[in-house]
Amino acid sequence: MNIKENIKGIPPYVPGIKIDGKEKLSSNENPLGSSPKAISAIKNIDSYSIYPDGSSSELRDALSNKYNLKPENFIVGNGSDEILTWPSLCLINNGDNAVTGQNTFSEYTFSTLITNGEIRKAPLINGTFNVNEIVNLVDAKTKIIYVCNPNNPTGTYLPKSEILKLINSVSSEILIVIDEAYGEYGDENFYSFIPEINNYPNLLVLKTFSKIYGLASLRLGYAVANEDLILNLWKTKQPFNVNQAAQVGGLAALDDIDFVKKSIEMNNRGKKYIYNELNRLGLEYYETQANFICINVNKDCKEVYNSILEQGMTIRPCTSFGLPTHIRITIGTEEQMKKFIKYLEIAISDI
Ligand SMILES: Cc1ncc(COP(=O)(O)O)c(C=O)c1O
């Protein structure tokens, strides 16, 4: 069979590893578990015999109330991973390109390559997306720009002024995707671009239920954009892409203000603890606006990863993100953070 060259060239996805009996802090999941409101709503489903609502109508209605927009501004996906393939399907022709950052989430590359586009990666400056570097890579064939805000794996974000500069620096024919998967964890200066979607028809904001609501296993995410763009993305969507449990759970999670608050508070406590400990150990890290932290261990990160794994915890070596001396760890419970620091100290002194 003549498998297409662009498909053959797709690098395999590198997931955070899960190993029975080891603490898992490798995929930025919620250490508090899942939104209790979501779990109890799902338990009330008494049958799965009917196809789910292909429009996720109730969920889109609730989202439109939350953000004071129209349901037509929302499209729901089987995780934001699924949604990430739709803009490429709509926009990328052979020879076109998409631009993103050098050290970022791999799905932007994946979605570009499956549609036979070229992915261009702009250097980050101090672990942060840089507008000038992105704009330097844009040309007449650029169809999409992906900004991960806050960025996975560095945890940094671009402020409102920089994103506006980006929007104003490129053609309005280029779709700007802002992935705000970790937006809830950002500080008071973090600006979500959801309220701006009607001001900029070429803007699409991506959100997930996997992190702040602790529902990664349900697979639920959504995109927010102007109605025309949503209508076109819709054409590439499978008819029943979001299962009933995800729709019901997601709807209930939106009301779980208490769980969101606790998750953010725990994250802030963990962040403070880990900063103190990393300062004590003299290790550099990026100040994070997300639920993970990226640490420069000044050694081959795979060796540090292996040592921490042997001691009982999976974290993320950042080689696949192009950062071979960095590790990324999800900010967990107090107990998990204490264990991590203990393991890390042993790992860096052993190697
Ligand atoms: C930046 C970013 N966007 C999107 C996703 C995917 O989220 P989902 O679970 O909704 O597919 C992740 C998952 O880790 C992520 O880090």
The ligand as a Gaussian input file, in Angstrom:
#p B3LYP/6-31G(d) Opt

LIG

0 1
 C       -2.389000      22.571000      25.913000
 C       -3.316000      21.420000      25.815000
 N       -4.365000      21.498000      25.000000
 C       -5.241000      20.485000      24.880000
 C       -5.062000      19.322000      25.588000
 C       -5.996000      18.182000      25.350000
 O       -7.055000      18.235000      26.156000
 P       -8.254000      17.195000      26.008000
 O       -8.101000      16.242000      27.136000
 O       -9.470000      18.050000      26.103000
 O       -8.145000      16.531000      24.675000
 C       -3.997000      19.190000      26.462000
 C       -3.805000      17.945000      27.197000
 O       -2.921000      17.736000      27.951000
 C       -3.091000      20.262000      26.570000
 O       -2.020000      20.182000      27.356000

